[in-house]
Amino acid sequence: MKIPGSLPLRILIIVPFTCLLIIATGVFAVVSYNNNRAVAVEMAHTFNDLISQHVESYVTNMMEIMPTLVLNNATALNKRVLSSENPISNSPWLLSQLRQSDQLNFVTLAFNDGRYLAASRPPLRSNSLEIATNIKNDKGHLQGYLVNDKDMPSILAKDIGPYDPRTRPFMRCAISQPQTPCWGNVYQYLESKKYAISFSQAIINDQNVPVAVAAVDMSLNSLSNYIRKLKLKNESIAFLFEQDGTLLASTNENYLVADPVTNTRFTLDNHPSKLLKELAVFLQLNSPEQLIELHGRDYIFTSKDIQLGYEKVWKLAVLQPLDVTISTIKGKTSDTIILILATLLAMIVLGATVTKLIAKPIENISNMALDGALNELEKAPFQQSFIPEVRHLSSSLARLARSQIISISQLEQRVVERTTELEKANTRLLALSQKDPLTGIANRRVFDETYARQWALAVRQQSPLSLILCDVDHFKTFNDNYGHQQGDDALIRVASCILKQVQRPTDLLARYGGEEFILVLPQTDEKGAREIAEKIRKAVIEENIQRDNINGYTYITLSVGFASIVPSANDNLDKLISQADKQLYIAKENGRNQSQPSPKV
């Protein structure tokens, strides 16, 4: 029954809701319009900070390899890992370091008597590697050699002329302060007009006299190409320059680092770009402002010092046009307002339609819902009511009841599915518990179980059973020199290499200890075990896992011991393992990088 002065439910729902949406839309539009510039500036500042952090991270990551390589080479020369008597023999070492970074151009060793050796990526032929040296001729000429498959100089590619490294900036810098590494001043290559920067350190003898210099250098062209890969958006530009304002690199190739005619490096205040000249004036003012006007255009400006270490500091400036950011914000704001208005209209229409269907005598609906049983509600007992809204609500309650019944059924099904997934997860967990967490091959527990099973089978069938025990030679020295991370990587590669030699599904490779691996070979006699042991040892050599030179080997090798038996019921499981371990000991005592027993002559 309708009470005098009351309003229909659909009116009470639609009118306040519509008014609130209209008011919210109007307030949003006004606030967005008034605060558009402030928002744009704030976003631009945030974007500039992100760009600065990105460029700083980009540059420091690129440059940090230079001190690392120089310090490593200085240490290696001091410890005689590198030769000062025969510098040419150091060529593979230097080339391997040059390959670690595509941005480096020279990895150098220079001696106080004028001898010079460098692995080079010539600036004019950046896709090729050479050995540059003045040692292989009696005139002291700097010559470039192509390298052979052993990374040694082979074919003469060019003769640059007389060369004394003691006159070059990298060596003069290191000799002038022999106790600390140093960044040299930017200088020009002899072979080309390209500029480069070097990092060097003097190697001193017991009398504190410099005897050699280790250095690494990189061309500014490589630096520019490196940071241009950032491809900054919103017409943003990042400049890298020295503390005196001399340009080093730019993310925009239109802002040249050096004059293309005279090859003289530009500073900010003598650059042909008016924008950079005005930026130089602004930097001289030391103004804290971050919103500046350059060449008739507003920019968001961010300045940052990039610390390269060893008292070397570069400057980074980032400029972002404010108008580009504002235009982007305006466009997005307009699109948002239009979308809100369209959504408002759709919601008003939808709300009016829905409330017309449901806003009728609620007391009848309450009576309908009193029984509460799902099976009863599904029958829609008020479907014959003369009130359309009641009939609709009755149908809705019926659908809700059906939905609840379906949900309960689905929940039960999900319980079954989750139980199945749990069983699968347990199966995966069991599989993981059987693997060595580093190499991914079987672990010691799986070996013990498999070996015991294959032993019992060999006893029953009176068939041969073989074990091969492998140990990585001098692995502790490898870990000490290269660190545990590279040690782990080497073990993974060795395990993968051995695993490729395991051909039969009944064979098993497992990690036996720290750097020891063991193979169980059912139905395999001593001859077969010898063949497989040799295949494994040679395969690891061919994998060519580089390491420091020990006993003439610059790659990781294996010592291998193997043993075979046709076990009887009276034999002990440890018998075969003990024999393989003894053979491994013999292989180590005899000089390593061999398999024992040795082939009989």
C-alpha positions as CSV (number, residue, x, y, z in Angstrom):
1,M,0.0,0.0,0.0
2,K,1.4,3.4,-1.0
3,I,1.7,5.9,1.8
4,P,0.6,9.5,0.9
5,G,3.6,11.8,0.2
6,S,6.0,8.8,-0.4
7,L,8.2,8.4,-3.5
8,P,8.7,5.3,-5.6
9,L,11.8,3.4,-4.7
10,R,13.3,3.8,-8.2
11,I,13.0,7.6,-7.9
12,L,14.8,7.5,-4.5
13,I,17.6,5.4,-6.1
14,I,18.0,7.2,-9.4
15,V,17.8,10.9,-8.5
16,P,20.4,11.1,-5.7
17,F,22.8,8.8,-7.5
18,T,22.5,10.9,-10.7
19,C,23.0,14.1,-8.9
20,L,26.1,12.9,-7.2
21,L,27.6,11.7,-10.5
22,I,26.9,15.0,-12.1
23,I,28.5,17.0,-9.2
24,A,31.5,14.7,-9.2
25,T,32.0,15.0,-12.9
26,G,31.8,18.8,-12.7
27,V,34.3,19.1,-9.8
28,F,36.7,16.7,-11.5
29,A,36.6,18.8,-14.7
30,V,37.2,22.1,-12.9
31,V,40.0,20.7,-10.7
32,S,41.7,19.0,-13.7
33,Y,41.6,22.2,-15.7
34,N,43.0,24.4,-12.9
35,N,45.7,21.9,-11.9
36,N,46.7,20.7,-15.3
37,R,50.0,22.6,-15.4
38,A,50.9,21.7,-11.9
39,V,50.3,18.1,-12.5
40,A,52.3,18.2,-15.7
41,V,55.3,19.8,-14.0
42,E,55.2,17.3,-11.1
43,M,55.0,14.4,-13.6
44,A,57.8,15.8,-15.6
45,H,60.0,16.2,-12.5
46,T,59.3,12.5,-11.7
47,F,60.0,11.4,-15.2
48,N,63.3,13.4,-15.3
49,D,64.4,11.8,-12.0
50,L,63.7,8.4,-13.5
51,I,65.6,9.3,-16.6
52,S,68.6,10.5,-14.5
53,Q,68.6,7.4,-12.4
54,H,68.3,5.2,-15.6
55,V,71.2,7.0,-17.4
56,E,73.4,7.0,-14.3
57,S,72.8,3.3,-13.8
58,Y,73.4,2.7,-17.5
59,V,76.7,4.6,-17.6
60,T,78.1,3.3,-14.3
61,N,77.3,-0.3,-15.3
62,M,79.0,0.3,-18.6
63,M,82.1,1.9,-17.0
64,E,82.6,-0.3,-13.9
65,I,84.1,-3.1,-16.0
66,M,87.1,-0.9,-16.8
67,P,88.6,-0.7,-13.2
68,T,87.7,-4.4,-12.6
69,L,89.7,-5.6,-15.6
70,V,92.6,-3.2,-14.9
71,L,92.9,-4.3,-11.3
72,N,92.6,-8.0,-12.3
73,N,95.4,-7.6,-14.9
74,A,97.7,-5.7,-12.5
75,T,97.2,-8.5,-9.9
76,A,97.8,-11.2,-12.5
77,L,101.1,-9.5,-13.6
78,N,102.2,-9.1,-10.0
79,K,101.5,-12.8,-9.3
80,R,103.2,-13.8,-12.6
81,V,99.9,-15.3,-14.0
82,L,100.7,-13.0,-16.8
83,S,104.2,-13.0,-18.3
84,S,106.4,-9.9,-18.4
85,E,109.3,-11.7,-20.1
86,N,107.1,-12.9,-23.0
87,P,104.2,-10.4,-23.3
88,I,102.9,-12.0,-26.5
89,S,101.9,-15.1,-24.6
90,N,99.3,-12.9,-22.7
91,S,97.3,-12.4,-25.9
92,P,94.5,-15.0,-25.2
93,W,94.1,-13.6,-21.7
94,L,93.6,-10.0,-23.0
95,L,91.3,-11.0,-25.8
96,S,89.1,-13.0,-23.5
97,Q,88.7,-9.9,-21.4
98,L,88.0,-7.7,-24.4
99,R,85.2,-10.0,-25.4
100,Q,83.4,-9.4,-22.0
101,S,82.2,-6.0,-23.2
102,D,81.3,-4.9,-26.7
103,Q,82.0,-1.3,-25.6
104,L,85.7,-1.7,-24.8
105,N,88.3,-0.9,-27.4
106,F,91.7,-1.7,-25.9
107,V,92.9,-4.0,-23.0
108,T,96.5,-3.1,-22.6
109,L,99.8,-4.1,-20.9
110,A,102.7,-1.6,-21.3
111,F,106.2,-1.9,-19.8
112,N,108.7,0.7,-18.6
113,D,111.1,-0.4,-21.3
114,G,108.6,0.7,-24.0
115,R,107.2,-2.7,-24.9
116,Y,103.4,-2.7,-25.6
117,L,100.8,-5.3,-26.1
118,A,97.0,-4.8,-26.3
119,A,93.9,-6.8,-27.4
120,S,92.1,-4.3,-29.6
121,R,88.8,-3.6,-31.1
122,P,89.9,-1.0,-33.6
123,P,87.6,2.1,-33.6
124,L,87.4,2.0,-37.4
125,R,86.7,-1.8,-37.5
126,S,84.7,-2.4,-34.3
127,N,83.4,-5.8,-35.4
128,S,86.9,-7.3,-35.5
129,L,89.5,-8.2,-32.8
130,E,93.2,-7.8,-33.2
131,I,96.4,-7.8,-31.3
132,A,98.3,-4.5,-31.3
133,T,102.0,-4.6,-30.3
134,N,105.4,-3.0,-30.9
135,I,107.3,-6.1,-29.9
136,K,107.3,-8.2,-33.1
137,N,109.6,-5.8,-35.0
138,D,113.0,-4.3,-34.2
139,K,111.9,-0.7,-35.2
140,G,109.4,-0.3,-32.3
141,H,106.6,0.2,-34.8
142,L,103.0,-0.3,-33.5
143,Q,101.5,-3.1,-35.6
144,G,98.1,-4.7,-35.7
145,Y,97.8,-8.5,-36.2
146,L,94.8,-10.7,-36.9
147,V,94.5,-13.5,-34.5
148,N,94.4,-17.3,-35.1
149,D,92.1,-19.9,-33.5
150,K,94.3,-19.9,-30.5
151,D,94.0,-16.1,-30.0
152,M,97.6,-15.5,-30.9
153,P,98.8,-12.9,-33.4
154,S,99.2,-14.3,-36.9
155,I,98.8,-12.1,-40.0
156,L,100.1,-8.5,-40.0
157,A,97.1,-6.3,-40.8
158,K,98.7,-2.8,-40.5
159,D,101.8,-0.9,-39.5
160,I,100.9,2.4,-37.7
161,G,104.5,3.5,-37.2
162,P,106.9,4.3,-34.3
163,Y,105.1,4.0,-30.9
164,D,106.3,4.5,-27.4
165,P,103.5,3.9,-24.8
166,R,105.4,5.9,-22.2
167,T,104.3,9.1,-24.0
168,R,100.6,8.2,-24.1
169,P,98.1,9.6,-21.5
170,F,97.2,6.3,-20.0
171,M,100.8,5.4,-19.1
172,R,101.8,8.9,-18.0
173,C,98.7,9.1,-15.7
174,A,99.5,5.7,-14.1
175,I,103.3,6.4,-13.7
176,S,102.6,9.9,-12.2
177,Q,100.6,8.3,-9.3
178,P,101.9,4.7,-9.1
179,Q,100.2,3.9,-5.8
180,T,96.6,4.4,-7.0
181,P,94.7,3.7,-10.2
182,C,93.6,6.7,-12.2
183,W,91.3,7.8,-15.0
184,G,93.2,9.5,-17.8
185,N,92.2,12.6,-19.6
186,V,90.2,12.1,-22.8
187,Y,92.6,11.7,-25.8
188,Q,92.7,10.9,-29.5
189,Y,93.5,7.5,-31.0
190,L,96.6,7.4,-33.2
191,E,94.8,5.4,-35.9
192,S,91.7,7.6,-36.1
193,K,90.3,10.9,-35.0
194,K,88.0,9.3,-32.4
195,Y,88.4,10.3,-28.8
196,A,88.7,7.8,-25.9
197,I,89.0,7.6,-22.2
198,S,91.3,5.2,-20.3
199,F,91.7,3.7,-16.8
200,S,95.1,2.5,-15.8
201,Q,97.2,1.4,-12.9
202,A,101.0,1.0,-12.5
203,I,102.5,-2.3,-11.4
204,I,105.4,-1.7,-9.0
205,N,108.2,-4.0,-8.0
206,D,109.6,-4.7,-4.6
207,Q,111.6,-1.4,-4.7
208,N,108.4,0.5,-5.4
209,V,109.5,1.3,-8.9
210,P,106.8,1.1,-11.6
211,V,107.7,-1.7,-14.1
212,A,104.5,-1.9,-16.1
213,V,101.0,-0.4,-16.6
214,A,97.7,-2.2,-17.1
215,A,95.1,-0.2,-18.8
216,V,91.6,-0.4,-20.5
217,D,90.1,2.3,-22.7
218,M,86.8,3.0,-24.5
219,S,86.0,5.4,-27.3
220,L,83.5,8.2,-26.6
221,N,81.7,7.0,-29.7
222,S,81.0,3.7,-28.0
223,L,79.7,5.7,-25.0
224,S,77.4,7.8,-27.1
225,N,76.1,4.8,-29.0
226,Y,75.5,3.0,-25.7
227,I,73.4,5.7,-24.0
228,R,71.5,6.4,-27.3
229,K,70.0,3.0,-27.0
230,L,67.8,4.5,-24.2
231,K,65.6,6.2,-26.8
232,L,64.1,8.7,-24.4
233,K,60.4,9.7,-25.0
234,N,58.6,13.1,-24.8
235,E,61.5,14.7,-26.8
236,S,63.7,14.4,-23.6
237,I,67.5,14.9,-24.0
238,A,70.3,13.7,-21.7
239,F,73.8,15.2,-21.9
240,L,76.9,13.7,-20.4
241,F,79.9,16.1,-19.9
242,E,83.0,16.6,-17.8
243,Q,83.1,19.0,-14.9
244,D,84.6,21.7,-17.1
245,G,81.6,21.4,-19.4
246,T,83.3,19.4,-22.2
247,L,80.8,17.1,-23.8
248,L,81.2,13.3,-23.6
249,A,78.0,11.9,-25.0
250,S,74.4,12.7,-25.8
251,T,71.2,10.7,-26.2
252,N,70.4,12.8,-29.3
253,E,72.8,12.4,-32.3
254,N,72.0,15.9,-33.4
255,Y,74.1,17.3,-30.5
256,L,77.6,16.4,-31.7
257,V,80.4,15.8,-29.2
258,A,83.1,17.1,-31.6
259,D,83.4,19.4,-34.6
260,P,83.1,17.2,-37.7
261,V,85.6,19.4,-39.6
262,T,88.3,20.2,-37.0
263,N,87.5,17.2,-34.7
264,T,87.8,19.6,-31.8
265,R,85.6,18.6,-28.8
266,F,82.7,20.9,-28.0
267,T,82.0,22.4,-24.6
268,L,78.6,23.5,-23.6
269,D,79.5,27.2,-24.0
270,N,81.1,26.9,-27.5
271,H,78.6,24.3,-29.0
272,P,76.8,25.4,-32.2
273,S,73.5,24.6,-30.5
274,K,72.0,27.7,-28.9
275,L,70.2,25.5,-26.4
276,L,73.5,24.1,-25.0
277,K,75.0,27.6,-24.9
278,E,72.1,28.8,-22.8
279,L,72.3,25.7,-20.7
280,A,76.0,26.5,-20.0
281,V,75.0,30.0,-18.8
282,F,72.3,28.5,-16.5
283,L,74.7,26.0,-15.0
284,Q,77.2,28.8,-14.2
285,L,74.5,30.6,-12.1
286,N,74.2,27.5,-9.9
287,S,70.4,28.2,-9.8
288,P,68.3,25.6,-7.8
289,E,65.4,26.1,-10.2
290,Q,64.2,23.0,-12.1
291,L,61.9,24.8,-14.5
292,I,64.0,26.9,-16.9
293,E,63.6,28.6,-20.2
294,L,66.0,27.8,-23.0
295,H,65.9,29.1,-26.5
296,G,62.3,30.3,-26.0
297,R,61.0,27.0,-24.6
298,D,60.2,25.8,-21.1
299,Y,62.1,22.8,-19.9
300,I,62.2,20.6,-16.8
301,F,65.8,20.4,-15.9
302,T,67.6,17.8,-13.7
303,S,71.3,17.8,-13.0
304,K,73.2,14.9,-11.4
305,D,76.8,13.9,-10.6
306,I,77.9,10.5,-11.8
307,Q,80.6,9.0,-9.5
308,L,82.9,6.7,-11.5
309,G,85.2,6.2,-8.5
310,Y,88.9,7.1,-8.0
311,E,88.0,10.8,-7.9
312,K,86.4,10.8,-11.4
313,V,83.1,12.6,-11.6
314,W,81.0,13.3,-14.7
315,K,78.0,15.5,-15.0
316,L,74.6,14.5,-16.3
317,A,71.9,17.0,-17.4
318,V,68.4,16.0,-18.5
319,L,66.0,18.3,-20.3
320,Q,62.3,17.6,-20.9
321,P,60.1,20.1,-22.9
322,L,57.2,21.1,-20.6
323,D,54.8,21.7,-23.4
324,V,55.0,18.1,-24.6
325,T,54.0,16.8,-21.2
326,I,51.2,19.4,-20.8
327,S,49.7,18.5,-24.2
328,T,49.7,14.8,-23.2
329,I,48.0,15.6,-19.9
330,K,45.4,17.8,-21.6
331,G,44.5,15.1,-24.1
332,K,44.2,12.4,-21.5
333,T,42.1,14.7,-19.2
334,S,39.6,15.5,-22.1
335,D,39.3,11.8,-22.9
336,T,38.7,11.0,-19.3
337,I,35.9,13.6,-19.0
338,I,34.2,12.4,-22.2
339,L,34.4,8.8,-20.9
340,I,32.9,9.8,-17.5
341,L,30.0,11.7,-19.2
342,A,29.3,8.7,-21.4
343,T,29.4,6.4,-18.4
344,L,27.1,8.7,-16.4
345,L,24.5,8.6,-19.2
346,A,24.7,4.8,-19.5
347,M,24.4,4.4,-15.7
348,I,21.3,6.7,-15.6
349,V,19.6,4.7,-18.3
350,L,20.6,1.4,-16.8
351,G,19.6,2.4,-13.3
352,A,16.2,3.6,-14.5
353,T,15.6,0.3,-16.3
354,V,16.7,-1.9,-13.4
355,T,14.8,0.0,-10.7
356,K,11.6,0.0,-12.8
357,L,11.8,-3.8,-12.8
358,I,12.5,-4.4,-9.1
359,A,11.1,-1.4,-7.1
360,K,7.7,-2.7,-6.1
361,P,6.1,-4.0,-2.9
362,I,9.1,-5.2,-0.9
363,E,6.9,-6.7,1.8
364,N,5.7,-9.3,-0.6
365,I,9.3,-10.2,-1.5
366,S,10.1,-10.5,2.2
367,N,7.3,-13.0,2.6
368,M,8.5,-14.9,-0.5
369,A,12.0,-15.3,1.0
370,L,10.9,-16.6,4.4
371,D,11.1,-20.3,3.6
372,G,14.8,-19.9,2.7
373,A,15.3,-23.4,1.3
374,L,17.3,-23.5,-1.9
375,N,15.2,-26.3,-3.5
376,E,12.0,-24.3,-2.7
377,L,13.3,-21.0,-4.0
378,E,14.4,-22.7,-7.2
379,K,10.7,-23.5,-7.9
380,A,9.8,-19.7,-8.1
381,P,6.6,-19.9,-6.2
382,F,5.6,-16.2,-7.0
383,Q,6.0,-16.6,-10.7
384,Q,2.2,-16.3,-11.2
385,S,1.9,-12.9,-9.3
386,F,0.1,-10.2,-11.2
387,I,2.9,-7.7,-10.2
388,P,5.6,-7.8,-12.9
389,E,8.3,-6.7,-10.5
390,V,7.4,-9.5,-8.1
391,R,7.4,-12.0,-10.9
392,H,10.9,-10.7,-11.9
393,L,12.2,-10.9,-8.4
394,S,10.8,-14.4,-8.1
395,S,12.7,-15.4,-11.1
396,S,15.8,-13.7,-9.7
397,L,15.5,-15.6,-6.5
398,A,15.1,-18.9,-8.5
399,R,18.2,-18.1,-10.4
400,L,20.0,-17.2,-7.2
401,A,19.0,-20.5,-5.7
402,R,20.1,-22.4,-8.8
403,S,23.4,-20.4,-8.8
404,Q,24.0,-21.4,-5.1
405,I,23.3,-25.1,-5.9
406,I,25.7,-24.9,-8.9
407,S,28.3,-23.1,-6.7
408,I,28.1,-25.8,-4.1
409,S,28.6,-28.4,-6.8
410,Q,31.5,-26.4,-8.3
411,L,33.0,-26.0,-4.8
412,E,32.9,-29.8,-4.4
413,Q,34.5,-30.2,-7.8
414,R,37.2,-27.6,-6.9
415,V,37.9,-29.6,-3.7
416,V,38.5,-32.6,-5.9
417,E,40.7,-30.6,-8.3
418,R,42.7,-29.0,-5.6
419,T,43.2,-32.5,-4.0
420,T,44.5,-33.7,-7.4
421,E,46.8,-30.6,-7.7
422,L,48.1,-31.2,-4.2
423,E,49.0,-34.8,-5.2
424,K,50.8,-33.5,-8.4
425,A,52.6,-30.9,-6.3
426,N,53.8,-33.7,-3.9
427,T,54.9,-35.7,-6.9
428,R,56.9,-32.6,-8.2
429,L,58.3,-32.1,-4.7
430,L,59.5,-35.7,-4.6
431,A,61.2,-35.2,-8.0
432,L,62.9,-32.1,-6.7
433,S,64.1,-34.0,-3.6
434,Q,65.9,-36.4,-6.0
435,K,67.8,-33.8,-7.8
436,D,71.0,-31.9,-7.0
437,P,69.8,-28.3,-6.5
438,L,72.8,-26.8,-8.3
439,T,73.4,-29.0,-11.4
440,G,69.9,-30.6,-11.8
441,I,71.2,-34.1,-12.1
442,A,70.5,-36.9,-9.6
443,N,71.7,-36.3,-6.0
444,R,73.7,-38.6,-3.7
445,R,70.6,-40.2,-2.2
446,V,69.3,-41.3,-5.7
447,F,72.8,-42.7,-6.5
448,D,72.8,-44.8,-3.3
449,E,69.4,-46.2,-4.0
450,T,70.1,-46.8,-7.8
451,Y,73.5,-48.3,-7.1
452,A,72.1,-50.8,-4.5
453,R,69.3,-51.8,-6.9
454,Q,71.7,-52.3,-9.8
455,W,74.1,-54.2,-7.6
456,A,71.4,-56.6,-6.5
457,L,70.3,-57.0,-10.2
458,A,73.9,-57.7,-11.3
459,V,74.3,-60.3,-8.5
460,R,71.1,-62.0,-9.6
461,Q,71.9,-62.0,-13.3
462,Q,75.7,-62.4,-12.9
463,S,76.2,-59.4,-15.3
464,P,79.0,-56.8,-15.2
465,L,78.5,-53.5,-13.4
466,S,80.8,-50.5,-13.7
467,L,81.3,-47.2,-11.9
468,I,83.0,-44.1,-13.2
469,L,84.1,-41.5,-10.6
470,C,85.1,-38.0,-12.0
471,D,86.7,-35.1,-10.1
472,V,87.2,-31.6,-11.5
473,D,91.0,-30.8,-11.3
474,H,92.2,-28.0,-9.1
475,F,88.6,-26.8,-8.5
476,K,89.5,-25.1,-5.2
477,T,92.0,-22.9,-7.0
478,F,89.3,-22.1,-9.6
479,N,86.9,-21.1,-6.8
480,D,89.5,-19.0,-5.1
481,N,90.4,-17.1,-8.3
482,Y,87.0,-16.7,-9.9
483,G,84.6,-16.8,-7.0
484,H,81.9,-19.3,-6.0
485,Q,79.4,-18.0,-8.6
486,Q,81.6,-18.8,-11.5
487,G,82.6,-22.0,-9.7
488,D,78.9,-23.0,-9.6
489,D,78.5,-22.1,-13.3
490,A,81.5,-24.3,-14.2
491,L,80.0,-27.3,-12.2
492,I,76.7,-26.9,-14.1
493,R,78.5,-26.9,-17.5
494,V,80.6,-29.9,-16.5
495,A,77.5,-31.8,-15.3
496,S,75.7,-31.0,-18.5
497,C,78.7,-32.1,-20.6
498,I,79.0,-35.5,-18.8
499,L,75.2,-36.0,-19.0
500,K,75.4,-35.8,-22.8
501,Q,77.6,-38.9,-22.8
502,V,75.1,-41.0,-20.9
503,Q,73.3,-42.8,-23.7
504,R,71.2,-45.5,-22.0
505,P,68.1,-45.0,-19.9
506,T,69.5,-47.5,-17.3
507,D,72.7,-45.4,-16.8
508,L,72.7,-42.9,-14.0
509,L,74.8,-39.7,-13.5
510,A,74.8,-38.2,-10.0
511,R,76.6,-35.6,-8.0
512,Y,78.8,-37.5,-5.6
513,G,80.4,-34.6,-3.7
514,G,81.5,-31.0,-4.1
515,E,83.2,-31.3,-7.5
516,E,82.9,-35.1,-7.9
517,F,80.4,-36.8,-10.2
518,I,79.7,-40.6,-10.4
519,L,78.1,-42.8,-13.1
520,V,76.4,-46.1,-12.6
521,L,76.7,-48.3,-15.8
522,P,74.7,-51.6,-15.6
523,Q,75.6,-54.3,-18.1
524,T,78.9,-52.6,-18.8
525,D,82.3,-54.3,-18.6
526,E,85.7,-52.7,-18.1
527,K,86.3,-52.1,-21.8
528,G,83.0,-50.2,-22.1
529,A,83.7,-48.3,-19.0
530,R,87.1,-47.2,-20.3
531,E,85.5,-45.9,-23.5
532,I,82.9,-43.9,-21.7
533,A,85.4,-42.5,-19.2
534,E,87.6,-41.3,-22.1
535,K,84.6,-39.8,-23.9
536,I,83.7,-37.9,-20.8
537,R,87.2,-36.6,-20.1
538,K,87.6,-35.5,-23.8
539,A,84.1,-33.9,-23.9
540,V,84.9,-31.7,-20.9
541,I,88.1,-30.6,-22.6
542,E,86.2,-29.8,-25.8
543,E,83.7,-27.8,-23.7
544,N,86.7,-25.4,-23.1
545,I,85.7,-24.0,-19.7
546,Q,88.3,-21.3,-19.3
547,R,90.4,-21.0,-16.1
548,D,93.8,-19.8,-15.1
549,N,96.8,-21.8,-16.4
550,I,97.8,-24.8,-14.3
551,N,100.2,-27.4,-15.6
552,G,99.8,-26.0,-19.1
553,Y,96.0,-26.2,-19.1
554,T,93.9,-23.0,-19.5
555,Y,90.7,-24.9,-19.3
556,I,89.0,-27.2,-16.8
557,T,90.0,-30.9,-17.0
558,L,88.8,-34.1,-15.2
559,S,90.6,-36.9,-13.4
560,V,88.6,-40.1,-13.9
561,G,88.7,-43.4,-12.1
562,F,86.6,-46.4,-13.1
563,A,86.1,-50.0,-12.1
564,S,84.1,-53.0,-13.2
565,I,82.9,-56.1,-11.5
566,V,80.6,-59.1,-11.9
567,P,79.5,-59.1,-8.2
568,S,78.7,-62.2,-6.2
569,A,76.5,-62.6,-3.2
570,N,79.6,-62.4,-0.9
571,D,80.9,-59.1,-2.3
572,N,80.2,-55.9,-0.4
573,L,78.6,-52.8,-2.1
574,D,81.6,-50.7,-1.1
575,K,84.0,-52.8,-3.0
576,L,83.3,-51.3,-6.4
577,I,83.2,-47.8,-5.1
578,S,86.5,-48.2,-3.3
579,Q,88.2,-49.6,-6.4
580,A,86.9,-46.6,-8.5
581,D,88.1,-44.2,-5.9
582,K,91.5,-45.8,-5.8
583,Q,91.8,-45.4,-9.6
584,L,90.7,-41.8,-9.3
585,Y,93.5,-41.3,-6.7
586,I,96.0,-42.8,-9.2
587,A,94.8,-40.5,-12.0
588,K,95.4,-37.5,-9.7
589,E,98.8,-38.7,-8.6
590,N,99.9,-39.3,-12.2
591,G,99.3,-35.7,-13.1
592,R,95.5,-35.4,-13.5
593,N,93.5,-35.0,-16.8
594,Q,93.5,-38.7,-17.4
595,S,91.4,-41.8,-16.7
596,Q,92.5,-44.8,-14.8
597,P,93.1,-47.6,-15.3
598,S,95.1,-46.4,-18.3
599,P,94.6,-48.3,-21.6
600,K,96.9,-51.3,-21.7
601,V,99.6,-51.2,-24.4
